[in-house]
């Protein structure tokens, strides 16, 4: 309250009407001001004190120090109790020890269960030699038992060599060899779904059900170029394949059944892609007696091992090494129950030894099949093996005379350990009755057959096969088939050549597609020219090597690439010094 120039502080107390305090010293007045300020501020100030706090701390124990950790935590606990430490400190140490002790007990329990399981397994004997041990992954076998009869001649493995040597086996007809795989048990242990899925490197060519159906045809003409083919197929891992075609990771409501779910799933994979370094491979049987084609393998393997040097010359989406390996003569064929492709021909004879499962085979001579196509146009359609047996076979027999004198066929079931021999160009299909796995080898019955096979892959316009019969045309600008035929003294009809050349130029447009054909030709020729046991001079290979290398080098320069030096040297078949 102001009175003139002086200032007075009024202090109020309960029951007071208020009286001014004046006449105090300056110090006394300052003290009163501070005291009043403290009275005003005091209600909003707090003292700083520690609160109850819970800490979470890591306690890491190395896998080889659990026993030591348990001893040390127990010693710490004893020390803490003797020193009368706080309850929470004691509880902390005790909890750490209990965790270690609990982990050791759980480990001991699991180890005991494992030993019990091993003992039970040993008592029960070895696990069954099946393709898929886990029934949750397997596809249920087909209800049908397969072929009702077997009219394919059978031979015992022990008599095969003598009969072949004496010329008493007709190699133009199929036959089956029983007990033909002495190492069958080794193969059945080495090749299972589990071991296949452990292969993380191989990429399988997979066609969806829709695309597989679209590609089925009885037309001999091959119209898809290498780039188109690569784009049609998807590359999948082995694990993804077992998800697509078996029941690996399948939910209960989405489990596959053999047939419509699996008809597209049969795989044929070069044996070198799946074969481990120490794996067992059949070396005898039919292919062992007729092993001419196997003489091509060392040279092919040598060329394929250098495929990485040439990868930049083809479509980057194309796996050149895998593509070249498909020219091998040795394959593994596998698929779930219900898998198997359409009626078709293969240019080479082959022997297929079944390791796992059960397969049903159907075969016809080409002339009989053409007659069947004429009389059963509305019934016989390109279809998977499952659909052929399920929807067409009985009608063809009952209504169209299949099996009569003019339309004979062979059929039989194949079991593990049996090898079936299929002659070249026979019309055939096979259906997996159960999940199956086999080892297949292409066969040439003579040196002449090897020469014919190589030459047909180089230049065979009489076959009418596009592009297989005209591969050598890729070794010239604009797919010049006329120059190719003239050089090999096997000229092509001018009108035919013009039409085929247009087809080839359309489907193999550009240097990348052309290069892939050229490289495939060089791989084929390297396989025969590197062999000391085969006469390469009887093939077209010595004549085509230089023109093909020259065209490849020309295309490489246009792509700003270069050829490796090793490719420029013509293979000689002589050992390297």
RODO-2510 file (C-alpha; in nm, 4 decimals, decimal comma):
residues 577
     n   res          X          Y          Z
     1     x     0,0000     0,0000     0,0000
     2     x     0,1459     0,3287    -0,1075
     3     x     0,1555     0,6224     0,1306
     4     x     0,3372     0,9006    -0,0311
     5     x     0,6723     0,7712    -0,1499
     6     x     0,7033     0,4879     0,1082
     7     x     0,6146     0,1235     0,0498
     8     x     0,4563    -0,1016     0,3162
     9     x     0,3917    -0,4806     0,3125
    10     x     0,0653    -0,5892     0,4656
    11     x     0,0638    -0,9313     0,6268
    12     x    -0,2707    -1,0886     0,7021
    13     x    -0,3308    -1,3488     0,9659
    14     x    -0,6539    -1,5195     1,0645
    15     x    -0,8592    -1,2925     1,2880
    16     x    -0,6542    -0,9904     1,1963
    17     x    -0,8020    -0,6910     1,0312
    18     x    -0,4606    -0,6112     0,8939
    19     x    -0,2076    -0,3654     1,0282
    20     x     0,0782    -0,2140     0,8345
    21     x     0,4286    -0,2890     0,9547
    22     x     0,6645    -0,0099     0,9114
    23     x     0,9735     0,1331     1,0634
    24     x     1,1679    -0,1880     1,0078
    25     x     1,5232    -0,1961     0,8900
    26     x     1,5969    -0,2640     0,5204
    27     x     1,7279    -0,6123     0,6053
    28     x     1,4186    -0,6972     0,8043
    29     x     1,2000    -0,5871     0,5198
    30     x     1,3950    -0,8053     0,2682
    31     x     1,3625    -1,1078     0,4944
    32     x     0,9884    -1,0598     0,5159
    33     x     0,9652    -1,0350     0,1331
    34     x     1,1608    -1,3642     0,0831
    35     x     0,9495    -1,5409     0,3469
    36     x     0,6304    -1,4330     0,1758
    37     x     0,7635    -1,5499    -0,1625
    38     x     0,8450    -1,8915    -0,0196
    39     x     0,4943    -1,9191     0,1206
    40     x     0,3533    -1,8530    -0,2269
    41     x     0,5895    -2,0891    -0,4243
    42     x     0,6049    -2,3776    -0,1762
    43     x     0,2855    -2,5536    -0,2894
    44     x     0,4248    -2,6235    -0,6461
    45     x     0,7779    -2,7495    -0,5546
    46     x     0,8689    -3,1229    -0,5024
    47     x     1,1690    -3,2949    -0,3505
    48     x     1,3849    -3,5135    -0,5907
    49     x     1,3943    -3,8774    -0,4612
    50     x     1,4800    -4,2246    -0,6081
    51     x     1,1882    -4,4464    -0,7126
    52     x     1,1481    -4,8264    -0,7115
    53     x     1,2991    -4,9514    -1,0423
    54     x     1,3019    -5,2883    -1,2224
    55     x     1,6071    -5,3666    -1,4397
    56     x     1,6188    -5,6197    -1,7299
    57     x     1,9712    -5,7484    -1,7870
    58     x     2,1126    -6,0032    -2,0365
    59     x     2,2907    -6,3114    -1,9117
    60     x     2,4666    -6,4844    -2,2051
    61     x     2,6163    -6,8310    -2,1659
    62     x     2,8360    -6,9888    -2,4338
    63     x     2,7201    -7,3334    -2,5468
    64     x     3,0281    -7,5016    -2,3984
    65     x     3,0146    -7,3168    -2,0615
    66     x     2,6737    -7,4113    -1,9187
    67     x     2,8158    -7,6415    -1,6494
    68     x     3,0655    -7,3759    -1,5399
    69     x     2,7926    -7,1063    -1,5365
    70     x     2,5750    -7,3232    -1,3122
    71     x     2,8576    -7,3793    -1,0609
    72     x     2,9509    -7,0109    -1,0509
    73     x     2,5934    -6,8823    -1,0077
    74     x     2,5414    -7,1251    -0,7181
    75     x     2,8621    -7,0040    -0,5534
    76     x     2,7499    -6,6423    -0,5957
    77     x     2,4134    -6,7268    -0,4398
    78     x     2,5804    -6,8889    -0,1392
    79     x     2,8085    -6,5868    -0,0948
    80     x     2,5164    -6,3415    -0,1182
    81     x     2,3157    -6,5313     0,1428
    82     x     2,6140    -6,5532     0,3814
    83     x     2,6774    -6,1778     0,3502
    84     x     2,3136    -6,0977     0,4094
    85     x     2,2725    -5,9122     0,0852
    86     x     1,9373    -5,7576    -0,0112
    87     x     1,6540    -5,9939    -0,0976
    88     x     1,6292    -5,8635    -0,4525
    89     x     2,0016    -5,9119    -0,5129
    90     x     1,9745    -6,2701    -0,3905
    91     x     1,6651    -6,3260    -0,6088
    92     x     1,8526    -6,1922    -0,9144
    93     x     2,1414    -6,4358    -0,8683
    94     x     1,9075    -6,7266    -0,7907
    95     x     1,7020    -6,6623    -1,1097
    96     x     2,0172    -6,6629    -1,3243
    97     x     2,1206    -6,9995    -1,1787
    98     x     1,7691    -7,1446    -1,2235
    99     x     1,7682    -7,0453    -1,5912
   100     x     2,0983    -7,2218    -1,6537
   101     x     1,9863    -7,5311    -1,4620
   102     x     1,6531    -7,5417    -1,6495
   103     x     1,8232    -7,5251    -1,9861
   104     x     2,0558    -7,8124    -1,8916
   105     x     1,7598    -8,0254    -1,7806
   106     x     1,5693    -7,9554    -2,1044
   107     x     1,8761    -8,0457    -2,3092
   108     x     1,9180    -8,3719    -2,1175
   109     x     1,5520    -8,4534    -2,1808
   110     x     1,5784    -8,3912    -2,5557
   111     x     1,8970    -8,5937    -2,5757
   112     x     1,7294    -8,8835    -2,3982
   113     x     1,4340    -8,8671    -2,6395
   114     x     1,6707    -8,8642    -2,9357
   115     x     1,8597    -9,1669    -2,8053
   116     x     1,5315    -9,3478    -2,7447
   117     x     1,4179    -9,2723    -3,1008
   118     x     1,7503    -9,3946    -3,2419
   119     x     1,7239    -9,7138    -3,0388
   120     x     1,3669    -9,7672    -3,1595
   121     x     1,4781    -9,6998    -3,5175
   122     x     1,7658    -9,9482    -3,4878
   123     x     1,5323   -10,2093    -3,3419
   124     x     1,2810   -10,1558    -3,6221
   125     x     1,5475   -10,1979    -3,8915
   126     x     1,6392    -9,9660    -4,1798
   127     x     1,3847    -9,7162    -4,3064
   128     x     1,1892    -9,8267    -4,6127
   129     x     1,3631    -9,7339    -4,9373
   130     x     1,0992    -9,5022    -5,0786
   131     x     1,1135    -9,1801    -5,2778
   132     x     0,9252    -8,9786    -5,0144
   133     x     0,9460    -9,0779    -4,6477
   134     x     0,7114    -8,8065    -4,5240
   135     x     0,3588    -8,9155    -4,6130
   136     x     0,2414    -8,5568    -4,5753
   137     x     0,4492    -8,4626    -4,8817
   138     x     0,3655    -8,7637    -5,1000
   139     x     0,0844    -8,7676    -5,3550
   140     x    -0,1653    -9,0504    -5,3083
   141     x    -0,1168    -9,3347    -5,5644
   142     x    -0,3648    -9,3580    -5,8505
   143     x    -0,6616    -9,5869    -5,7917
   144     x    -0,5962    -9,7792    -6,1129
   145     x    -0,3476   -10,0680    -6,1034
   146     x    -0,2165    -9,9664    -6,4435
   147     x    -0,1840   -10,1990    -6,7398
   148     x    -0,4164   -10,5012    -6,7254
   149     x    -0,1674   -10,7086    -6,9242
   150     x     0,1978   -10,6979    -7,0287
   151     x     0,2819   -10,7921    -7,3864
   152     x     0,6378   -10,6573    -7,3782
   153     x     0,8981   -10,9305    -7,3800
   154     x     1,1058   -10,9725    -7,0631
   155     x     1,4654   -11,0869    -7,0212
   156     x     1,6728   -11,1621    -6,7137
   157     x     1,9727   -10,9405    -6,6563
   158     x     2,2127   -11,2358    -6,6556
   159     x     2,1194   -11,3456    -7,0056
   160     x     2,1115   -11,0018    -7,1693
   161     x     2,4757   -10,9737    -7,2782
   162     x     2,4801   -11,3137    -7,4469
   163     x     2,1514   -11,2548    -7,6279
   164     x     2,2585   -10,9126    -7,7531
   165     x     2,5949   -11,0470    -7,8650
   166     x     2,4244   -11,3273    -8,0548
   167     x     2,1825   -11,0863    -8,2192
   168     x     1,8836   -11,2657    -8,0672
   169     x     1,7133   -10,9522    -7,9348
   170     x     1,5096   -10,7427    -8,1780
   171     x     1,6176   -10,3829    -8,1087
   172     x     1,3248   -10,2495    -8,3119
   173     x     1,0843   -10,3641    -8,0422
   174     x     1,0636   -10,2679    -7,6748
   175     x     1,1694   -10,5116    -7,4045
   176     x     1,2124   -10,5178    -7,0274
   177     x     1,5114   -10,6447    -6,8283
   178     x     1,4346   -10,7662    -6,4767
   179     x     1,6689   -10,7369    -6,1766
   180     x     1,8733   -10,5114    -6,3973
   181     x     2,0095   -10,2574    -6,1455
   182     x     2,2557   -10,4243    -5,9045
   183     x     2,3053   -10,0973    -5,7147
   184     x     1,9315   -10,0369    -5,6756
   185     x     1,9351   -10,0005    -5,2952
   186     x     2,2210    -9,7502    -5,3100
   187     x     2,0320    -9,5436    -5,5660
   188     x     1,7111    -9,5557    -5,3613
   189     x     1,8951    -9,4243    -5,0569
   190     x     2,0804    -9,1528    -5,2475
   191     x     1,7902    -9,0158    -5,4511
   192     x     1,4890    -8,9225    -5,2401
   193     x     1,2743    -8,6126    -5,2116
   194     x     1,4799    -8,5122    -4,9074
   195     x     1,8162    -8,5346    -5,0858
   196     x     1,6812    -8,3626    -5,3972
   197     x     1,5525    -8,0664    -5,1965
   198     x     1,8964    -8,0283    -5,0399
   199     x     2,0244    -7,9332    -5,3852
   200     x     2,0039    -7,5540    -5,3704
   201     x     2,1815    -7,4872    -5,7013
   202     x     1,9771    -7,6669    -5,9653
   203     x     1,7012    -7,4733    -6,1407
   204     x     1,4255    -7,6824    -6,2976
   205     x     1,2339    -7,5816    -6,6091
   206     x     0,8723    -7,5738    -6,5012
   207     x     0,5579    -7,5272    -6,7119
   208     x     0,2312    -7,4270    -6,5508
   209     x    -0,0656    -7,6588    -6,6191
   210     x    -0,2085    -7,4099    -6,8701
   211     x     0,1156    -7,3683    -7,0664
   212     x     0,1832    -7,7429    -7,0599
   213     x    -0,1575    -7,8046    -7,2161
   214     x    -0,0999    -7,5380    -7,4825
   215     x     0,2309    -7,6969    -7,5884
   216     x     0,0901    -8,0451    -7,6437
   217     x     0,0627    -8,1326    -8,0115
   218     x     0,1020    -8,4234    -8,2531
   219     x     0,2615    -8,1904    -8,5084
   220     x     0,6262    -8,2765    -8,5739
   221     x     0,7108    -7,9177    -8,6639
   222     x     0,8862    -7,7351    -8,3831
   223     x     0,7925    -7,3699    -8,4092
   224     x     0,9288    -7,2202    -8,0889
   225     x     1,2695    -7,0562    -8,0968
   226     x     1,5187    -7,0856    -7,8123
   227     x     1,4289    -6,7448    -7,6696
   228     x     1,0552    -6,8198    -7,6824
   229     x     1,1173    -7,1542    -7,5180
   230     x     1,3127    -6,9967    -7,2348
   231     x     1,0354    -6,7453    -7,1771
   232     x     0,7641    -7,0131    -7,1732
   233     x     0,9334    -7,2077    -6,8976
   234     x     0,9795    -7,0792    -6,5459
   235     x     1,2979    -7,1567    -6,3550
   236     x     1,2160    -7,2943    -6,0110
   237     x     1,4194    -7,4342    -5,7265
   238     x     1,3854    -7,7966    -5,6281
   239     x     1,1946    -7,6951    -5,3140
   240     x     0,9523    -7,4830    -5,5175
   241     x     0,8975    -7,7757    -5,7532
   242     x     0,7982    -7,9990    -5,4619
   243     x     0,5578    -7,7287    -5,3503
   244     x     0,4056    -7,7035    -5,6993
   245     x     0,3828    -8,0740    -5,7758
   246     x     0,3790    -8,2601    -5,4436
   247     x     0,2348    -8,1680    -5,1044
   248     x     0,5405    -8,0026    -4,9546
   249     x     0,4115    -7,7290    -4,7182
   250     x     0,0568    -7,7874    -4,8456
   251     x    -0,2344    -7,6903    -4,6221
   252     x    -0,4910    -7,9658    -4,5505
   253     x    -0,7542    -7,8110    -4,7769
   254     x    -0,5134    -7,7715    -5,0680
   255     x    -0,3510    -8,1144    -5,0907
   256     x    -0,2895    -8,2380    -5,4450
   257     x    -0,4297    -8,5630    -5,5806
   258     x    -0,2703    -8,7582    -5,8640
   259     x    -0,4038    -8,6687    -6,2062
   260     x    -0,5377    -8,3269    -6,2992
   261     x    -0,3274    -8,1633    -6,0237
   262     x    -0,0032    -8,3335    -6,1258
   263     x    -0,0282    -8,4343    -6,4949
   264     x     0,2144    -8,1568    -6,6017
   265     x     0,4824    -8,2293    -6,3405
   266     x     0,7169    -8,4876    -6,4946
   267     x     1,0774    -8,3635    -6,5023
   268     x     1,3709    -8,4827    -6,7116
   269     x     1,6977    -8,3405    -6,5758
   270     x     2,0541    -8,3963    -6,6948
   271     x     2,2087    -8,6458    -6,4535
   272     x     2,5168    -8,4280    -6,4069
   273     x     2,3005    -8,1583    -6,2423
   274     x     2,1766    -8,3889    -5,9661
   275     x     2,4558    -8,6398    -5,9364
   276     x     2,6837    -8,5919    -5,6372
   277     x     3,0560    -8,6489    -5,6802
   278     x     3,0444    -8,9800    -5,4918
   279     x     2,6971    -9,0871    -5,6058
   280     x     2,6279    -9,4328    -5,7437
   281     x     2,5255    -9,4455    -6,1102
   282     x     2,4263    -9,7585    -6,3058
   283     x     2,7018    -9,8546    -6,5471
   284     x     2,5640   -10,1753    -6,6917
   285     x     2,2274   -10,3004    -6,8125
   286     x     2,1018   -10,2203    -7,1619
   287     x     2,2903    -9,8917    -7,1917
   288     x     2,6059   -10,0653    -7,0728
   289     x     2,5827   -10,3169    -7,3583
   290     x     2,4901   -10,0513    -7,6151
   291     x     2,7052    -9,7676    -7,4869
   292     x     2,7979    -9,5918    -7,8095
   293     x     2,6388    -9,2620    -7,7111
   294     x     2,8264    -9,2596    -7,3818
   295     x     3,1429    -9,2052    -7,5876
   296     x     3,0160    -8,8534    -7,6562
   297     x     2,9881    -8,7561    -7,2909
   298     x     3,3518    -8,6599    -7,2067
   299     x     3,3718    -8,4153    -7,4970
   300     x     3,0309    -8,2685    -7,4194
   301     x     3,1127    -8,2311    -7,0491
   302     x     3,4370    -8,0504    -7,1377
   303     x     3,2508    -7,8043    -7,3620
   304     x     2,9687    -7,7495    -7,1123
   305     x     3,2177    -7,6804    -6,8335
   306     x     3,3229    -7,3706    -7,0316
   307     x     2,9697    -7,2473    -7,0998
   308     x     3,0210    -6,9439    -6,8752
   309     x     3,2693    -6,8082    -7,1332
   310     x     2,9853    -6,7943    -7,3881
   311     x     2,6892    -6,6867    -7,1732
   312     x     2,7189    -6,3207    -7,2819
   313     x     2,6573    -6,4222    -7,6440
   314     x     2,3004    -6,5483    -7,5821
   315     x     1,9835    -6,4139    -7,4268
   316     x     2,0633    -6,3273    -7,0622
   317     x     1,7402    -6,5002    -6,9573
   318     x     1,8651    -6,8260    -7,1064
   319     x     2,0787    -7,0504    -6,8851
   320     x     2,3262    -7,1643    -7,1492
   321     x     2,4871    -7,4336    -6,9348
   322     x     2,1535    -7,5991    -6,8531
   323     x     2,0483    -7,5743    -7,2179
   324     x     2,3656    -7,7498    -7,3363
   325     x     2,3320    -8,0187    -7,0699
   326     x     1,9967    -8,1165    -7,2191
   327     x     2,1975    -8,2540    -7,5091
   328     x     2,3436    -8,5141    -7,2716
   329     x     2,2587    -8,8817    -7,3025
   330     x     2,2036    -8,9361    -6,9280
   331     x     1,9034    -8,8081    -6,7325
   332     x     1,7007    -8,8500    -6,4179
   333     x     1,3241    -8,8568    -6,4763
   334     x     1,0863    -8,8020    -6,1843
   335     x     0,7390    -8,6866    -6,0956
   336     x     0,4416    -8,7412    -5,8639
   337     x     0,1625    -8,9918    -5,9093
   338     x    -0,0445    -8,8894    -6,2117
   339     x     0,2432    -8,7216    -6,3978
   340     x     0,3487    -8,8079    -6,7502
   341     x     0,3470    -8,6337    -7,0854
   342     x     0,1586    -8,6927    -7,4097
   343     x     0,2113    -8,9557    -7,6772
   344     x     0,5343    -8,8610    -7,8514
   345     x     0,8482    -8,9801    -8,0313
   346     x     1,2120    -8,9577    -7,9359
   347     x     1,4784    -8,9595    -8,2045
   348     x     1,7099    -9,1852    -8,0032
   349     x     1,6454    -9,5220    -7,8475
   350     x     1,6746    -9,5166    -7,4699
   351     x     1,6763    -9,7380    -7,1635
   352     x     1,4927    -9,6273    -6,8497
   353     x     1,5716    -9,7926    -6,5165
   354     x     1,3086    -9,7379    -6,2473
   355     x     1,4507    -9,6605    -5,9025
   356     x     1,1329    -9,5603    -5,7140
   357     x     0,7633    -9,6007    -5,7806
   358     x     0,5628    -9,7667    -6,0563
   359     x     0,5047    -9,6635    -6,4186
   360     x     0,2570    -9,7683    -6,6825
   361     x     0,3880    -9,7701    -7,0414
   362     x     0,2035    -9,7550    -7,3751
   363     x     0,3825    -9,7806    -7,7113
   364     x     0,2922    -9,8044    -8,0808
   365     x     0,4806    -9,8350    -8,4088
   366     x     0,4641    -9,5051    -8,6053
   367     x     0,2660    -9,6509    -8,8981
   368     x     0,0050    -9,8002    -8,6647
   369     x    -0,0264    -9,4708    -8,4790
   370     x    -0,0857    -9,2796    -8,8038
   371     x    -0,3617    -9,5251    -8,8905
   372     x    -0,5166    -9,4727    -8,5451
   373     x    -0,5113    -9,0964    -8,5960
   374     x    -0,7010    -9,1355    -8,9210
   375     x    -0,9820    -9,3516    -8,7791
   376     x    -1,0128    -9,1803    -8,4399
   377     x    -0,9805    -8,8107    -8,5235
   378     x    -1,2556    -8,7076    -8,2827
   379     x    -1,1290    -8,9147    -7,9906
   380     x    -0,7507    -8,9096    -8,0067
   381     x    -0,6210    -8,5682    -7,9017
   382     x    -0,2888    -8,4460    -7,7625
   383     x    -0,3271    -8,4959    -7,3880
   384     x    -0,1245    -8,5848    -7,0821
   385     x    -0,0636    -8,9517    -7,0071
   386     x    -0,3232    -8,9373    -6,7291
   387     x    -0,5939    -8,7961    -6,9568
   388     x    -0,5029    -9,0431    -7,2345
   389     x    -0,5526    -9,3445    -7,0079
   390     x    -0,8451    -9,1909    -6,8191
   391     x    -1,0550    -9,0566    -7,1089
   392     x    -0,9300    -9,1924    -7,4421
   393     x    -0,7749    -9,5360    -7,4094
   394     x    -1,0845    -9,7516    -7,3506
   395     x    -1,2853    -9,5733    -7,6202
   396     x    -1,0028    -9,6206    -7,8688
   397     x    -0,9954    -9,9929    -7,7907
   398     x    -1,3719   -10,0477    -7,7902
   399     x    -1,4827    -9,8163    -8,0714
   400     x    -1,1846    -9,7656    -8,3027
   401     x    -1,0033   -10,0990    -8,3154
   402     x    -0,6941   -10,0108    -8,1112
   403     x    -0,5198   -10,3400    -8,0411
   404     x    -0,6413   -10,5056    -8,3620
   405     x    -0,4108   -10,6511    -8,6280
   406     x    -0,3625   -10,3173    -8,8029
   407     x    -0,3247   -10,1078    -8,4886
   408     x    -0,1190   -10,3089    -8,2414
   409     x     0,0280   -10,1618    -7,9276
   410     x     0,2512   -10,2635    -7,6401
   411     x     0,1725   -10,1987    -7,2748
   412     x     0,3187   -10,2997    -6,9411
   413     x     0,3806   -10,1862    -6,5850
   414     x     0,7400   -10,1171    -6,4807
   415     x     0,8555   -10,1813    -6,1243
   416     x     1,1707   -10,0763    -5,9342
   417     x     1,4847   -10,2533    -6,0527
   418     x     1,3475   -10,3075    -6,4042
   419     x     1,4908   -10,1431    -6,7163
   420     x     1,2666   -10,0845    -7,0165
   421     x     1,4207   -10,0422    -7,3613
   422     x     1,2351    -9,8081    -7,6010
   423     x     1,3381    -9,8110    -7,9700
   424     x     1,3937    -9,4845    -8,1569
   425     x     1,0871    -9,3136    -8,3062
   426     x     0,8351    -9,5428    -8,1362
   427     x     0,5218    -9,3545    -8,0250
   428     x     0,5105    -9,3796    -7,6474
   429     x     0,3894    -9,2384    -7,3189
   430     x     0,4299    -9,3363    -6,9562
   431     x     0,2201    -9,2593    -6,6492
   432     x     0,3503    -9,2577    -6,2920
   433     x     0,1100    -9,4713    -6,0884
   434     x     0,2930    -9,3629    -5,7738
   435     x     0,5600    -9,0997    -5,7034
   436     x     0,8423    -9,2178    -5,9292
   437     x     1,2111    -9,1644    -6,0034
   438     x     1,4222    -9,3275    -6,2765
   439     x     1,7609    -9,3157    -6,4471
   440     x     1,7450    -9,2810    -6,8261
   441     x     2,0167    -9,3239    -7,0876
   442     x     1,9835    -9,2545    -7,4580
   443     x     2,1201    -9,5364    -7,6683
   444     x     2,2834    -9,5799    -8,0068
   445     x     2,2938    -9,9391    -8,1226
   446     x     2,6073    -9,8936    -8,3385
   447     x     2,8809    -9,6548    -8,4455
   448     x     2,6706    -9,5725    -8,7523
   449     x     2,3775    -9,4809    -8,5270
   450     x     2,5977    -9,2282    -8,3453
   451     x     2,7031    -9,0739    -8,6768
   452     x     2,3415    -9,0562    -8,7928
   453     x     2,2341    -8,8893    -8,4682
   454     x     2,5048    -8,6221    -8,4864
   455     x     2,4393    -8,5521    -8,8552
   456     x     2,0635    -8,5262    -8,8008
   457     x     2,1269    -8,2583    -8,5386
   458     x     2,3448    -8,0659    -8,7856
   459     x     2,1665    -8,0880    -9,1218
   460     x     1,8723    -8,3159    -9,2040
   461     x     1,6246    -8,1306    -9,4297
   462     x     1,4546    -8,4586    -9,5235
   463     x     1,3197    -8,4785    -9,1678
   464     x     1,1096    -8,1635    -9,2115
   465     x     1,1859    -8,0759    -8,8472
   466     x     1,2214    -7,7041    -8,7765
   467     x     1,4731    -7,6063    -8,6473
   468     x     1,6397    -7,9436    -8,5774
   469     x     1,6816    -8,0419    -8,9415
   470     x     1,8221    -7,7030    -9,0426
   471     x     2,0561    -7,6033    -8,7583
   472     x     2,3562    -7,5482    -8,9864
   473     x     2,1732    -7,2618    -9,1596
   474     x     2,2369    -7,0525    -8,8465
   475     x     2,6081    -7,0482    -8,9359
   476     x     2,5423    -6,8049    -9,2220
   477     x     2,4039    -6,4533    -9,2503
   478     x     2,0233    -6,4375    -9,2751
   479     x     1,9937    -6,8105    -9,2054
   480     x     2,1102    -6,8891    -9,5611
   481     x     1,9925    -7,2501    -9,5992
   482     x     2,1029    -7,2670    -9,9604
   483     x     2,4676    -7,2058    -9,8679
   484     x     2,4422    -7,4575    -9,5840
   485     x     2,3093    -7,7313    -9,8117
   486     x     2,5640    -7,6591   -10,0839
   487     x     2,8607    -7,6754    -9,8438
   488     x     2,7507    -8,0178    -9,7129
   489     x     2,6584    -8,1393   -10,0634
   490     x     2,3025    -8,1931    -9,9468
   491     x     2,1157    -7,9091   -10,1212
   492     x     1,7661    -7,8102   -10,0178
   493     x     1,4724    -7,7640   -10,2540
   494     x     1,4681    -7,3907   -10,3403
   495     x     1,0966    -7,3458   -10,2701
   496     x     1,1188    -7,5414    -9,9443
   497     x     1,4338    -7,3538    -9,8480
   498     x     1,2672    -7,0163    -9,8963
   499     x     0,9735    -7,1090    -9,6711
   500     x     1,1888    -7,2653    -9,3982
   501     x     1,4307    -6,9741    -9,4119
   502     x     1,1456    -6,7307    -9,3462
   503     x     1,0303    -6,9413    -9,0488
   504     x     1,3825    -6,9629    -8,9087
   505     x     1,4415    -6,5884    -8,9513
   506     x     1,1139    -6,5140    -8,7740
   507     x     1,1681    -6,7346    -8,4701
   508     x     1,5455    -6,6878    -8,4451
   509     x     1,5642    -6,3164    -8,5128
   510     x     1,8750    -6,1358    -8,3954
   511     x     2,2284    -6,2500    -8,3149
   512     x     2,1478    -6,3740    -7,9610
   513     x     1,9013    -6,6380    -8,0841
   514     x     2,1267    -6,7294    -8,3757
   515     x     2,4228    -6,7654    -8,1416
   516     x     2,2405    -7,0142    -7,9222
   517     x     2,1854    -7,2470    -8,2199
   518     x     2,5487    -7,2127    -8,3261
   519     x     2,6800    -7,2863    -7,9761
   520     x     2,4528    -7,5933    -7,9502
   521     x     2,5952    -7,7172    -8,2813
   522     x     2,9514    -7,6638    -8,1642
   523     x     2,8803    -7,8515    -7,8396
   524     x     2,7389    -8,1460    -8,0372
   525     x     3,0402    -8,1537    -8,2671
   526     x     3,2905    -8,1095    -7,9832
   527     x     3,1468    -8,4223    -7,8199
   528     x     3,2252    -8,6400    -8,1233
   529     x     3,5475    -8,4658    -8,2321
   530     x     3,6967    -8,4996    -7,8804
   531     x     3,6280    -8,8750    -7,8710
   532     x     3,9188    -9,1017    -7,9521
   533     x     3,6769    -9,3941    -8,0002
   534     x     3,4546    -9,2368    -8,2668
   535     x     3,5361    -9,1433    -8,6262
   536     x     3,4374    -8,7755    -8,6493
   537     x     3,5261    -8,7671    -9,0204
   538     x     3,2060    -8,9631    -9,0905
   539     x     3,0032    -8,6718    -8,9520
   540     x     2,9436    -8,3192    -9,0853
   541     x     3,1359    -8,1740    -8,7915
   542     x     3,4830    -8,1206    -8,9451
   543     x     3,3180    -7,9305    -9,2336
   544     x     3,0934    -7,7051    -9,0246
   545     x     3,3273    -7,6126    -8,7389
   546     x     3,5118    -7,3233    -8,9040
   547     x     3,2062    -7,1618    -9,0719
   548     x     3,0110    -7,1788    -8,7447
   549     x     3,2952    -7,0317    -8,5383
   550     x     3,3404    -6,7561    -8,7989
   551     x     2,9711    -6,6619    -8,7884
   552     x     2,9711    -6,6690    -8,4076
   553     x     3,2753    -6,4414    -8,4001
   554     x     3,1078    -6,2026    -8,6462
   555     x     2,7942    -6,1892    -8,4283
   556     x     3,0067    -6,1414    -8,1158
   557     x     3,1803    -5,8371    -8,2664
   558     x     2,8399    -5,6876    -8,3531
   559     x     2,7567    -5,7231    -7,9817
   560     x     3,0924    -5,5729    -7,8799
   561     x     3,1994    -5,9113    -7,7441
   562     x     3,4803    -6,1513    -7,8277
   563     x     3,5237    -6,5267    -7,8504
   564     x     3,7447    -6,7196    -7,6070
   565     x     4,0603    -6,8522    -7,7687
   566     x     3,9829    -7,2136    -7,6830
   567     x     3,6762    -7,2061    -7,9103
   568     x     3,8759    -7,1070    -8,2165
   569     x     4,0838    -7,4253    -8,2033
   570     x     3,9149    -7,7217    -8,3724
   571     x     3,8856    -8,0213    -8,1305
   572     x     4,1179    -8,3071    -8,2243
   573     x     4,0425    -8,5883    -7,9823
   574     x     4,4065    -8,5983    -7,8822
   575     x     4,5030    -8,5620    -7,5153
   576     x     4,6274    -8,2170    -7,4163
   577     x     5,0003    -8,1927    -7,3377
***
